[in-house]
Amino acid sequence: MKSILIYPQLEFAKAQIPTPPYSILFIADYLLKRNVDVKIFDLRFDKLSQVFDTISKNDPEFIGISVMTGPQIYYALKICESIKKEFNKIKIVWGGLHSTILPTQTLQNKFIDFVIRGEGEKTYHELVSGKNISQIKGLSLKKGKKIFHNPNSNQLTTSEINELSIPWSLINPKRYIRNGNFNMITSRGCPFKCAFCYNTLFNNVWRGWTAEKCIQELDKCLDFGSKKITFYDDYFFANSKRIKILFDYFKEKDIRWKAELRVNRLDYSLAEEAKSHGCVQMYFGAESGSQRVLNILNKNISIKDIIQSAKITKDTDISADYSWMIGIPGETKIDVKKNYKFNKKY
């Protein structure tokens, strides 16, 4: 059995420190541990001609493509069209948030044969392993002009998450390090229920690597030359026991790091401890300077929480980065003005 996994270009690929394509890396690891031969192409760095050469030499039955909503769709469709033109027997499988949210619309494209909804490890493995497609949970498919959606798949459990590693042998990790900076992910899901978040849509509970597993994987990153880690977990601070162990590790290895935290979960004690263990920046999902909009978004935070988080980070000399939104359904011009004035003031 052979398969190819592709991460398409991004419109801002050269403007940011590139995050490794974890969506396909974890699927690849799941496949390799089950004796499925797989190759990865990150088209932010690789060329489509390399994909074509690999197809010609290996004759894979399936090609999986991970796609986010936005301009990446355009690049992904161009890739699919090119592949189908040269190798029309190959089955193309889309995964990722966009096709999970809009599987019917995605499958209406003639170049796409299957969609995987939700986490892709189990579903993609069953597909490439030859399981009856009508029995594969999380799979959407078309028969003629009709589109069918199999029942949802089960999320990976915490123990299954901890069995996954990053198969660095499939890609060049040094591509993703800039001046020692490296982007990492150690968990999935979030315990909170913000109305706009994909985690709420899929009831995506928090599941993460143990501290010991994190350290194993982070040691590899340090060996590649990384010294400054940005954690892209949806909620890095979810497990306090894990954080305590990682704090000691960060200090021992002299790692500078950044991570996301809710504004109402930060206090001086945590900020001071994080700072003394290498934290240089915290990310906060503030979203709006209007309490009414915060309530619409089910943020379960207050304007006072946002202000307090800014005060704490300033007092402890931790850089703070906030996300903001405009255009929320139900938002009024008054709300927009409040948001603008709040940002200008603070």
C-alpha positions as CSV (number, residue, x, y, z in Angstrom):
1,M,0.0,0.0,0.0
2,K,1.3,3.5,-0.9
3,S,-0.1,7.0,-0.3
4,I,1.0,10.6,-0.8
5,L,0.0,13.4,1.6
6,I,0.1,17.0,0.4
7,Y,0.0,20.4,2.2
8,P,-0.7,23.1,-0.4
9,Q,0.8,26.5,-0.6
10,L,-0.3,29.4,1.6
11,E,-0.7,33.0,0.4
12,F,1.4,34.3,3.3
13,A,3.9,31.4,3.4
14,K,6.9,33.8,3.1
15,A,5.7,36.3,5.6
16,Q,5.6,34.0,8.7
17,I,7.7,31.4,10.4
18,P,6.3,28.3,8.6
19,T,4.5,25.9,10.9
20,P,5.2,22.2,10.1
21,P,2.2,20.6,8.4
22,Y,1.1,18.8,11.5
23,S,-2.2,17.8,10.0
24,I,-0.6,15.4,7.5
25,L,2.4,14.6,9.7
26,F,0.3,12.9,12.3
27,I,-1.7,11.0,9.7
28,A,1.6,9.9,8.2
29,D,2.8,8.7,11.6
30,Y,-0.4,6.8,12.1
31,L,0.0,5.1,8.7
32,L,3.7,4.3,9.1
33,K,3.0,2.5,12.4
34,R,0.5,0.3,10.5
35,N,2.9,-0.6,7.7
36,V,1.5,1.8,5.1
37,D,4.1,3.4,2.9
38,V,3.6,7.2,2.8
39,K,5.4,10.2,1.5
40,I,4.8,13.9,2.4
41,F,5.0,17.0,0.2
42,D,4.8,20.5,1.7
43,L,4.3,22.7,-1.4
44,R,5.5,25.8,0.5
45,F,8.9,24.2,-0.2
46,D,8.5,21.3,-2.5
47,K,7.5,21.4,-6.2
48,L,4.5,19.8,-7.9
49,S,7.0,18.2,-10.3
50,Q,8.4,16.2,-7.3
51,V,4.9,15.0,-6.5
52,F,4.5,13.9,-10.1
53,D,7.8,12.0,-10.1
54,T,6.8,10.2,-6.9
55,I,3.4,9.3,-8.4
56,S,5.1,7.9,-11.5
57,K,7.5,5.8,-9.5
58,N,5.1,4.5,-6.8
59,D,1.7,4.4,-8.4
60,P,-0.4,5.3,-5.3
61,E,-4.1,4.7,-5.2
62,F,-4.9,7.7,-2.9
63,I,-3.6,11.2,-2.5
64,G,-4.6,13.1,0.6
65,I,-4.7,16.9,0.7
66,S,-5.2,19.0,3.9
67,V,-6.9,22.3,3.2
68,M,-7.9,25.4,5.2
69,T,-10.6,27.9,4.3
70,G,-9.1,30.7,2.3
71,P,-6.7,31.1,-0.6
72,Q,-5.2,27.6,0.1
73,I,-8.4,26.2,-1.5
74,Y,-7.3,27.8,-4.8
75,Y,-3.9,26.2,-4.7
76,A,-5.3,22.9,-3.7
77,L,-7.8,22.8,-6.6
78,K,-5.0,23.7,-9.0
79,I,-3.0,20.8,-7.6
80,C,-6.0,18.4,-8.0
81,E,-6.6,19.5,-11.5
82,S,-3.0,18.9,-12.5
83,I,-2.9,15.5,-10.9
84,K,-6.2,14.3,-12.4
85,K,-5.0,15.5,-15.8
86,E,-1.9,13.3,-15.7
87,F,-3.1,10.5,-13.5
88,N,-6.9,10.2,-13.8
89,K,-7.2,6.9,-11.9
90,I,-5.8,8.3,-8.6
91,K,-8.4,9.0,-5.9
92,I,-8.1,12.4,-4.3
93,V,-9.1,12.8,-0.7
94,W,-9.6,16.2,1.0
95,G,-9.3,16.7,4.7
96,G,-9.0,19.6,7.1
97,L,-11.4,22.1,8.6
98,H,-12.8,23.5,5.4
99,S,-13.9,20.2,3.9
100,T,-15.1,19.0,7.3
101,I,-17.4,22.0,7.6
102,L,-18.6,21.9,4.0
103,P,-18.2,18.3,2.8
104,T,-21.1,18.5,0.3
105,Q,-19.8,21.6,-1.4
106,T,-16.3,20.2,-1.5
107,L,-17.4,17.0,-3.1
108,Q,-19.3,18.9,-5.8
109,N,-15.9,19.6,-7.4
110,K,-15.1,17.1,-10.1
111,F,-11.5,16.7,-9.0
112,I,-12.3,15.5,-5.5
113,D,-13.3,11.9,-4.8
114,F,-13.6,11.7,-1.0
115,V,-13.8,14.0,2.0
116,I,-12.7,13.1,5.5
117,R,-14.6,14.9,8.2
118,G,-12.9,15.5,11.5
119,E,-9.6,13.9,12.6
120,G,-8.1,12.0,9.7
121,E,-5.9,9.3,11.1
122,K,-8.3,6.4,11.5
123,T,-10.5,7.3,8.5
124,Y,-7.7,7.7,6.1
125,H,-6.0,4.6,7.2
126,E,-9.2,2.6,6.7
127,L,-9.7,4.1,3.3
128,V,-6.2,3.3,2.0
129,S,-6.3,-0.1,3.6
130,G,-9.2,-1.1,1.5
131,K,-12.1,-1.2,4.0
132,N,-15.6,-1.1,2.5
133,I,-16.2,2.7,2.0
134,S,-19.7,2.5,3.2
135,Q,-18.4,1.3,6.6
136,I,-15.8,4.0,7.1
137,K,-16.9,6.5,9.7
138,G,-16.1,10.1,9.0
139,L,-16.0,9.6,5.2
140,S,-18.0,11.5,2.7
141,L,-18.2,10.2,-0.9
142,K,-20.1,10.3,-4.1
143,K,-21.7,7.7,-6.2
144,G,-22.6,9.0,-9.6
145,K,-24.2,12.4,-9.0
146,K,-25.2,11.6,-5.4
147,I,-23.2,12.5,-2.3
148,F,-23.3,10.4,0.8
149,H,-22.0,11.1,4.3
150,N,-21.1,8.2,6.5
151,P,-21.7,8.6,10.3
152,N,-19.1,10.7,12.2
153,S,-15.9,9.1,13.3
154,N,-14.8,9.0,16.9
155,Q,-12.1,11.3,18.1
156,L,-8.8,9.9,19.1
157,T,-8.5,9.3,22.8
158,T,-5.9,10.8,25.0
159,S,-3.9,7.5,24.9
160,E,-4.1,7.4,21.1
161,I,-2.9,11.0,20.9
162,N,0.1,10.0,23.0
163,E,0.9,7.2,20.6
164,L,1.4,9.7,17.8
165,S,4.9,11.2,17.2
166,I,6.2,13.6,14.5
167,P,7.9,11.6,11.7
168,W,10.7,14.0,11.0
169,S,12.3,11.6,8.7
170,L,9.6,12.4,6.1
171,I,10.5,16.1,5.9
172,N,13.4,18.5,6.5
173,P,12.7,20.0,10.0
174,K,15.2,22.8,9.5
175,R,12.9,24.3,6.9
176,Y,10.7,25.3,9.8
177,I,13.2,27.0,12.0
178,R,14.0,30.7,11.6
179,N,16.6,32.3,13.8
180,G,15.9,29.5,16.4
181,N,12.2,30.1,16.3
182,F,10.0,27.0,15.9
183,N,6.2,26.4,16.0
184,M,5.0,23.4,17.9
185,I,1.7,21.7,18.8
186,T,1.2,19.3,21.8
187,S,-2.5,18.9,22.1
188,R,-5.9,19.0,20.4
189,G,-9.2,20.6,21.4
190,C,-10.3,23.0,24.1
191,P,-12.5,22.7,27.2
192,F,-14.3,26.0,26.4
193,K,-17.2,26.7,24.1
194,C,-16.6,29.9,22.3
195,A,-19.5,30.1,19.7
196,F,-17.2,30.9,16.7
197,C,-14.7,28.1,17.3
198,Y,-14.5,24.8,15.4
199,N,-13.9,23.0,18.7
200,T,-17.4,23.8,19.7
201,L,-18.8,22.7,16.3
202,F,-17.2,19.2,16.7
203,N,-17.4,18.9,20.5
204,N,-13.7,18.7,20.4
205,V,-12.6,18.1,24.0
206,W,-9.0,18.7,25.1
207,R,-6.6,15.9,24.7
208,G,-2.8,16.3,24.9
209,W,0.5,14.7,25.1
210,T,1.8,13.9,28.6
211,A,4.6,16.1,29.9
212,E,7.0,13.3,29.3
213,K,5.8,12.8,25.7
214,C,6.1,16.6,25.1
215,I,9.7,16.5,26.4
216,Q,10.6,13.6,24.1
217,E,9.3,15.5,21.0
218,L,10.7,18.9,22.1
219,D,14.2,17.3,22.6
220,K,14.1,16.5,18.9
221,C,13.3,20.1,18.0
222,L,16.2,21.3,20.2
223,D,18.5,18.9,18.3
224,F,17.4,20.5,15.1
225,G,18.5,23.9,16.3
226,S,15.3,25.4,17.8
227,K,15.6,27.5,21.0
228,K,12.4,29.6,20.9
229,I,9.2,27.7,20.8
230,T,5.7,29.0,19.9
231,F,3.0,26.6,21.0
232,Y,0.0,26.6,18.6
233,D,-2.2,24.5,20.9
234,D,-5.7,25.8,21.1
235,Y,-5.3,25.8,24.9
236,F,-1.7,25.0,26.0
237,F,-2.4,25.6,29.7
238,A,-5.3,23.1,30.0
239,N,-3.5,20.6,32.3
240,S,-1.8,22.3,35.3
241,K,0.2,19.3,36.3
242,R,1.7,19.0,32.8
243,I,2.5,22.7,32.8
244,K,4.4,22.5,36.1
245,I,6.7,19.8,34.6
246,L,7.2,21.6,31.4
247,F,8.0,24.8,33.2
248,D,11.0,23.0,34.8
249,Y,12.0,21.6,31.5
250,F,11.9,25.1,29.8
251,K,14.1,26.5,32.5
252,E,16.6,23.6,32.4
253,K,17.0,23.9,28.7
254,D,16.9,27.7,28.6
255,I,14.0,27.7,26.2
256,R,12.1,30.9,25.4
257,W,8.5,30.2,24.6
258,K,5.1,31.6,23.7
259,A,1.6,30.2,24.3
260,E,-2.1,31.0,24.3
261,L,-4.1,31.6,27.5
262,R,-7.6,32.8,28.4
263,V,-7.6,36.3,29.9
264,N,-9.6,35.2,32.9
265,R,-7.2,32.4,33.7
266,L,-4.2,34.6,34.2
267,D,-3.1,35.9,37.6
268,Y,0.1,37.4,38.9
269,S,1.3,34.1,40.4
270,L,1.0,32.2,37.0
271,A,2.5,35.1,35.1
272,E,5.5,35.4,37.4
273,E,6.1,31.7,37.3
274,A,5.8,31.6,33.5
275,K,8.1,34.5,33.2
276,S,10.7,32.9,35.4
277,H,10.5,29.8,33.3
278,G,11.2,31.3,30.0
279,C,7.8,32.7,28.8
280,V,8.3,35.8,26.6
281,Q,4.8,36.2,25.2
282,M,1.2,35.2,25.8
283,Y,-1.6,35.2,23.2
284,F,-5.1,36.1,24.3
285,G,-8.4,35.7,22.4
286,A,-10.0,39.0,23.5
287,E,-12.1,39.3,20.4
288,S,-14.1,42.5,21.3
289,G,-14.2,45.6,23.5
290,S,-18.0,45.3,23.7
291,Q,-19.3,43.1,26.5
292,R,-22.5,42.5,24.4
293,V,-20.4,40.9,21.6
294,L,-18.4,38.9,24.1
295,N,-21.7,37.5,25.4
296,I,-22.9,36.7,21.9
297,L,-19.6,34.8,21.3
298,N,-20.1,32.9,24.5
299,K,-16.5,33.9,25.6
300,N,-17.4,33.8,29.3
301,I,-15.0,36.6,29.9
302,S,-15.4,40.3,30.8
303,I,-13.9,43.5,29.7
304,K,-12.3,43.8,33.1
305,D,-10.6,40.4,32.5
306,I,-9.1,41.7,29.3
307,I,-7.8,44.9,31.0
308,Q,-6.5,42.9,33.9
309,S,-4.6,40.5,31.6
310,A,-2.9,43.5,30.0
311,K,-2.0,45.0,33.3
312,I,-0.5,41.7,34.6
313,T,1.6,41.0,31.5
314,K,2.9,44.6,31.5
315,D,3.8,44.4,35.2
316,T,5.6,41.1,34.8
317,D,7.3,42.1,31.5
318,I,5.6,39.5,29.3
319,S,4.7,40.6,25.8
320,A,0.9,40.3,25.2
321,D,-0.7,39.6,21.8
322,Y,-4.5,39.9,21.4
323,S,-6.9,38.8,18.7
324,W,-9.9,41.0,17.8
325,M,-12.9,40.5,15.6
326,I,-15.2,42.8,13.6
327,G,-18.3,41.6,11.7
328,I,-19.8,39.2,14.2
329,P,-23.4,38.3,13.4
330,G,-25.6,40.5,15.6
331,E,-22.9,43.1,16.1
332,T,-24.0,46.7,15.8
333,K,-22.2,49.9,14.8
334,I,-22.1,50.8,18.5
335,D,-20.3,47.6,19.2
336,V,-17.8,48.3,16.5
337,K,-17.1,51.7,17.9
338,K,-16.7,50.3,21.4
339,N,-14.2,47.8,20.1
340,Y,-12.2,50.5,18.3
341,K,-12.2,52.8,21.3
342,F,-11.2,50.0,23.6
343,N,-8.2,49.1,21.4
344,K,-7.2,52.7,21.1
345,K,-7.4,53.3,24.8
346,Y,-5.6,50.2,26.0
